[in-house]
Amino acid sequence: MTSAAALSAPAAAGPVPSATPLAVTAVGAVSAAGIGLQALGRAVVEGIAGHADPTGLSEESLPPRPVRVVPDLPVAELIGRKGTRHLDRTTKLALVACRLTLDTYPGRAGERSGVVLGTSTGSIRSSSEFSMETLRQERPYLVNPSLFPNTVMNCAAGQIAIRHGLHGVNATIAGGHLSGVQSLKYARNALRQGHADRILVGGVEEFCAQSAWGWHLSGALGVDVPVGEGAAMLMVEQEATAFDAGRPVLARILACETGYGPRGRLADALASVVTAALERCGRRPEEVGAVSYGATGLTGLERIEERAVRAALGGRTPGRGVRVKESVGECFGAAGVLQIAGLLGAWRHTAAPAGELALVTAVARDGNVGCAVLESGVLA
């Protein structure tokens, strides 16, 4: 297994070479909206706030701000009880999302399947608690060794591969808000290089007191914006492979671009990335009918993202705006793939016709920006 801290590259200048579309043939999501894509799509379309009671998730005090957490995570029901006793919440969330995805995949995953999982730093709670144990115990080497595996950033991706016999590429992308787009780019390259026949591309973030206090004290979120958690997975494969096997294509990933903008130029950088992504797939700005926004609730970034999208689309705002965080809260490393899952869920909930073009955008305070271009498929 490998672990990568993905870095954004500048958007290409001049003509942009075309990219081969990828097919999304299955999707699973677990969030504060509930278990499954249907619950997420309904919440996004109808503006339903997700589950807000963190009882039982934290023994520490929590900051005075709203939260969105997954209600009744069905670990035993979906993945069984064996070997789950010492797993942290990050890994359990990822395993449940993976199980939901594989249950809807119209085929067999097989050994030639891989995993690319986006996150912030893995399980923040596990790392924090293990560090605290070295201070609380009489001697550091008396810490409970069963706590250590959960502190490794690629623990969740490894567990997915081990439990399902997936021997293809296995990577963890620590890209924060850019993790979703970066994971798609990584998966696209891995498929093109033959490192797997199909790849589970996902994102995961757990709720814990440590991250909740971090968000609260940073001032990076609006005062009424909830801290959330969740996980989502997409089964991604070459479009020709899916067609040859007769698998329905839920969506086509036409392009994924990342870039960087210095202080004061974030809007320009994101607009440039959106333009490059559309050029790469040979689509025009006026064709875009939906946007799944990533900066919802982020202080100072939400308006930058909206302004950049309008600029890239010639001053136009698409009719369908998907804001997943209004239902599931700020999910950081899981946000990008949850944006995609929320978009697919919204398409399904509204019976959107195949062929609608959508943007999935991301912008981070460190200057990284990204965009994926998707086209709706068969979502019945």
N, C-alpha and C positions, 0 to 999 in steps of 0.2 A: 504494500500500500504506500501511496505517496501523499504528502500534504503540501499544498501550495498556497502562498499568499499572493493572490493575483493582483497584478498592477495594471492600470489603465495605460493604453498607448494613445498618442495623439491621433485625431481623426486624419485620415489620408487627404492629401491635397491633390487636386487635379482629378482626372477620370478615375472612377472607382470600379475595380473588376467585379463581375457578378459573382454571386454565391449560389451554390446548389441548395434548394429548399430542404428542410428537414420536416419529418412528419411527427406529430404528437398523436400517439395511438392509445394512450391511456392516461388518466390523471386521478390523483387522490389527494385529499386535503383534510386536515384536522386543525380546527381553529376555535376561537371563542364563539363563532357562529354555530358550531356543532361539528358532527362527524360526517364527512363526505362533501362532495362537490355541490350537491343539490342544496344543502343547508347554507353553504357559502354564497352560492349564486342568489338565492332568495334574499339573504341578508343584505347583499350589496345592492340589488335592484330595489328592494323595498325600504332600504335605510334602517334596518333593524340592528340595534346595538347588541353586541355579543355578551356572553356570560360575564358577570362582573364580580362574582364572589370568590375571593382567593382562599377561603377557609380550607385549611388542611395542606396548603402548599408551602407555607412558610411559618417557622416558629419565631422568626425575627420580626421586629416591628417594621411596618411598611410606611412609605412616605404618604402625606396627605394629598393623594391624587387618584383619579379613577384608574381601574385596571380592566383588562379583558383576558380571561383565561379559559382554557379548554375545559368544558364540563364533563365529568365522568369519562375519563380516558379509558376505553375498553381494551386494556392490555391483555388480560387473560382470555377474553373472548376472541380476539383477533390474532394474537401471536402466541398464546398459551402461557402457562406459568413457569415452565421449565427454563431455568437460566436467566430469569428476569429479576430475581431478588435484589441483586446488587447494581442493576442498571440505573443510571440517572434519568431524569425526566427528559433531557435532550434526546437521548438514545431511544427512549420509549416513544416519544412523539414521532421521531423519524421512522421507527419500525412500524408504527400504526399507519402512517401515511404511505409507506412502501407497500404494506399489505393491502390497503385499499386500492392502490394502483395496480398491483399484480392481479387482484381479484377481478378487475375490469379489463385487463389486457386480453385481447382475443388471440392468444397464442401462448407459447411457452417461453419463459425468459431464457433458460439454458445457460451453460457455462460461459458462452461468449457474450454475456451481458456485463455491463459495467455500472459504476456508480460515481456520480459527481455531485457532491453535496456542499451547498453554500451555508456559511455561518458567520458569526462574529469572531468568537474565539473558542468555540465549542461550549462546554458546560461551565459557565462562569461560577455557578454555585459549587460545583465539584472542586474546581481549582481553588476557590476561596476556602472551602471547608478543609481541604487537605493541607493547605498552607497554615490554617489556624491550628490544626492538629499538631503540627511540628512545634507550636508554641505552648500548647496546653499540656501535652504529655511530658512526663518527667525527662525523657530523653527523646530526641527526634526520631530515632529508629524504632520507637515503640508505636508509631502510628499504625492504624489498621491498613494492611496492604491491599485489602479489597477495594479501598477507596481510590487507589492510584489509577487503574485503567480508565476511569471516567474523566480523569483530568487531561487525557491525551485528546488533542483536537479532532483527530480522525476516528475516535472511538465509534461514533454512530455509523459512519460510512463502513467501517470494518465489520460491525455487527450485522449490517444489512447484507454485505457480501457473504459472510460466514453462514448466516442462517438460511440463505437462499441459494448457496452454491454458485455465486456469480464470480467468475474468474477473470473478467475483463478489467479494463482500467479502473482504478479506485482512487479517487482524489477528493480532498476537502479544500474548498476555496474560501479563504478568510478575507472576504471583500466587503464586509459590512453591507451598506445599502446597495453596493454594486454587485453583490454576490450572485444575484439572479442572472443578470446579463453576462457576467464573467463566466458563470458555470455553463451557460448555453454555448458561449464561444469555445470553452475548453472541450465540451462534449462534441461540438461540431468538428474541431480539429482531430479529436481522438477517433471519431468515426471515419473521417477522411483518411487518416493514417492507418486504419485497419486494426486499431487496438481493441475494438469491440464491434459486435454486430448491432447492438442496441444499448442505450444507456439510460439509466434512471437519473434524471436531473432534478435535484431537489434543493430545498432550503429549510432550515430548522432553527428555532430559537425558543428557549424555555423562559418561563416567568420565574423570577426569584427576587428576594429582597435586595441582593447585591446590585443587580442590574437596574431594578426599580429606583433605588437610591441614586445610582449613577446618573440615570436620565433626569431625575428630579433636581439634583444639585447642579447639573451641567447647564440648565437653562435652554437646552437644545430643543425642548418640546414646549408647545403652548401650555398654559397652566391647566387647561381642561382636557388636554389630549391624554388618553389612557396609554399605559404601558401594557403591551400584550405578549402573546406567545402563539406558536403554531408551527405547522410543518406542511409542506406540499411537495408532491412528486409528479414528474412528467415522464412517461416512457417516450423516448425520442429515438428515431431511427431514420435511415436514409429513405427518402420518399419512394424511390423505386423499389426498395425492399418491401415496404408496406403494401404497395400496389400489387407487386408480384404475389404476395401472400394473401391478398384479398382482405386485408385489414382496413376497417374504416379509419379515415384520417379525421381526427377531431379538430385539428388546426395545423396550418403549415407555418413553420418558422422561416421567414424569408431572409432575414438579415439580423445581425447582432453587431453593434458598434460601441466602442468605448473611447473616451478621450479625457482631456484634462484642461481645466480653465484656471488661470491665476486669479487672485483676489480681484473682485470687481468685474470679471469677465465670464462668470459662470453661465449666464444666460446665453451669451454668444457661443460659448463652448458647447452647450447642450443643443442649441439650434444647429450648429455645424454638424454635430454627431447625428441628429435626426435627418438632416439633409443627406449626409453620406449614406445612412442606412437605406433611405428611400432610393437613392441612386443605385446602390448595390443590387437592389432587387428590381430595378427598372420600373418603379412606381412613381406617380406624380403626387404632390402634396394634396391636391383636390380630391384624390381618391380615398384619403384617410377618413374613416367614419367613426372611429372610437379612439380614446386614449385611456390607458390605465396609469394613473398618476402615482408616483412613488414618494413625493415629498410632502404629502398631506400631514399637516400638524407640525412640521419642522420649522422652527422659528427662522424667519428670513429666507427660507428656501422654497416655500410653497409658491409664492408669487413669482420667484425667479423661474421655476419650472413652467408655470403657466405662460409666462411671457415668452420663454424660449420656444414652447410648442407653437404659440400663435405666430411668432416670427418665422419659424421654419415652414409653417403652413400658409404663408402669405397673408397673415392677419386674421385667419379664420380659426374658430374653435369648433372641433367636431361635435356632432350632436350627442354622441354617447360618451359620457365621462364616467369612468369607474374609479372609485376611491375606496379601496379595500380597507384602509386603516380606520375609516369611520365606523366600521363594524368590528374589526379584530384588534384595533390598537396598533401601537408601534412595535413591529416585530423584527426590526433591524436586519439581521442576516437572512431571515426567512421572507422578508418583505417582497423581494423581487419575484420569487416563484409564486408566492401568494397573490401577487398582482396578476400574474398570468392565469392562475387557477380561478381567481375572482372574475377575470374577463371571460374565461371559458364558461364559468358558471352563469354569468349574466347573459351570455349568448344563448345558453341552453334554457334559462328561465324565461327569456323573452321570445324564444323560438326564432332567433335571428337567422336570416337566410345565409347559406354558405356563400363565402366570397367577400364578406365585409373585411376591410383592411383596418388594422389597429396598431397603435404604438404602445409600447410599454417603456416608460421612461424612468430614469433614476438620476439623482443628483446628490452629492455628498458635500459636507462642509469642508473636506480636505481638498476639494477641487475636482474630484473624479466625477465624470458624467457618463451616462450610457443610455442606449436605446435598442430595443428589439422590435422588429416588425413582424406581425402575425396576420394570418388570413384565416377566417373562420372556415371550418369544414363541416362534416356531418355530425351534428350535436343532438340528434334525436334521442 
